[in-house]
Amino acid sequence: MRTFFLATITAVLAATVPGAAQEKVDFSVIEKIKAEGLDRSKVLDTFDHLVTAIGPRLTNSPAHKRAVAWTQETLRAWGMSEVHTEPFAFGRGWTLDKVSVEMIEPRYMPMIGYPKGWSPSTAGRIVAAPVWLPALEANEVKAQSGRLKGAIVMTSPVMTYAIRADRPVASGDLKGPQPAPVRPPQLNAERLAMLKAEGVGVTIEPNIGEHGTVFVTGRDMGANSVPSIVLATEHYNLIARMLQQKIPVKLAVEVQARFNDEDRNTHNVIAEIPGTDNALKDEVVMLGAHLDSWHTGTGATDNADGIATTMEAMRILKALGVRPRRTIRLALWAGEEQGLLGSKAYVDQHFAGDKNKAARDKLSVYFNFDNGYPPVTGFYMEGNDPARKIMEEWLKPVAGLGAIMPSPGGIGATDHLSFLAVGIPGFQAVQNYANYDVRTHHTNVDFAERIDPADLKQAAVVIATVIYQAAMRDGTFPRPAPPKPATTKQ
């Protein structure tokens, strides 16, 4: 009893000592969060279902729809409130049924390649000598006019550039000097229309990975679509060098894919733990991650880990029966990979403009979990120094788990930007980038093996700790400074 009394007094003093930004930290609840999240965790079950049972979750594909349904079912089973979806216009989904790329002359070699997302099917199995148009200029295509119907067209020169360095922690930039990118010519709408008019059977291009790592994204090009495959750089370069040396080459290529256009809306998933303080329960603390992924891996680090840990943070708080003063709201975004579409649609509907000022003022803070993979070591504070000082206090109870870095800087290309754009404080977690940019981000090797189960548990505990404290805080969370007005140089 004496030990417990001393520990309680120490915790109270630690939470109220001068220099602690007057932040109250409830160490007793945080210890319960740690016990629930580390000893009775369900985060691995959630993560495994997403990456193993469901797999890749391309926006608005049948697999993505299954993930939307399953996450809702799971959140309801855990006792969350207001579980629902919110639709927004997206377009067709897409499903890949088969891909095969083989060199069959001058020798046989299976090749590593994947169609771009929303590639149409080829007209069966195309067996032909490839046509190399390394600049993809109009005069090249014109010179081949009449000879490209059904052809296999290679659209780039020999690829000499590859991503070989990950960004450093707490920075949005790639570290170290990088060679000037020599990227494949863009298959833009104009070039695709040109190839479509010629009746090209399939295009093949290299990517920016090496060692068999293939980076593949894609978008729906509509009427101009031509079947399109991204090949492992080493395999693409082998064929290109053979063509340079006039060695006869023959490839066999097939893509079987389906467009899913019965419902062109896709959906964000929303769930809540309601606030209990009559004066504050209409205020909201939000956390989110994106449910969609690309189609060549299982989206483990991008972003099943973020989904699993944010859902687990909500489960932990619900299991403990905490009574947050503010409402805690979880969002699982769709369409992030196509340009933050889900979070933008949500913010536009609920928080943007004069008509949403009241709701915007009541959204205290948004935390996002995407770039990199666990453990969570802090948050990018986007130059918001008052918020950074608060976060320093909030992370102290989980410093022993490695969460010690509220970075003053910012990071781009993920969903917190949608909130920052309307003046709401939004912060992305600082996570691990080792082999993220080089190996897993949008690639064919983004699988469960990239994730340490212990790090998933750590991330869920850190997330639950931070959102609980945000929901219990006395004052409003510091807003970002308004952008400086543009000045004209005299």
Protein Blocks (a to p, Z undefined) as FASTA:
>chain_A
ZZmmmmmmmmmmmmmgghilopacdfklmmmmmmmmmmmccklmmmmmmmmmnopadehi
aklmmmmmmmmmmmmmnopahiacddddfbdcdddfbdcdddfbfbdcdddddddehiac
dehjadddddddfkopaklmmmmgoilgopacdfbdcdfbdcfbdcdehiabdehjdddd
dddddddfklmmmmmmnopabdcdddfbeehiacdedddehjmpccdddddfklmmmmmm
mmmnopacdddddddddddfkbmcdcddddddddfbfklmmpccdddddfbdcfkbnolm
lofkmmmmmmmmmmmmmmnopacfbdcdddddehklnoopmmmmmmmmmmgcjklmmmmm
mmmbacddfehcdddfbdcehhpaklmmmmmmmmmmmmmnopabccfbdcehiaklmmmm
nopacddddddfehklmmmnopaklcfklpcfklmmmmmmmmmmmmmmmmmpmbdcdddd
ddddddddZZ
